[in-house]
């Protein structure tokens, strides 16, 4: 099993993403989200959990996590747009994260 050195910028972005996903988890219990529908809190909780799982995979430099993060990014942006909770900073941060992930993709491990 080969060990891959994670770039420093990716380490910083992973830590920031961990913190953002932990901070955003209580938001699923907010009155704003609850008013949007019965399944919206569950969907946002699932998407936040999926994002956390993808970040853990990226932390361990796994290629599957890149695709998992991309799918989660697209689904969460669609959800936030549909419930009028879209934020530019979330979009820009995720795009920057995806760019640095793409740069490091060739160094990542194929194995689970």
ABEGO torsion letter per residue (X at the ends): XBBBBBBAAAAAAAAAAAAAAAAAAAAAABAAAAAAEAAAAAAAAAAAAAAAAAAAAAAAGBAAAAAAAAAAAAAAAAAAAAAGABBAAAAAAAAAAAAAAAAAAAABBABX
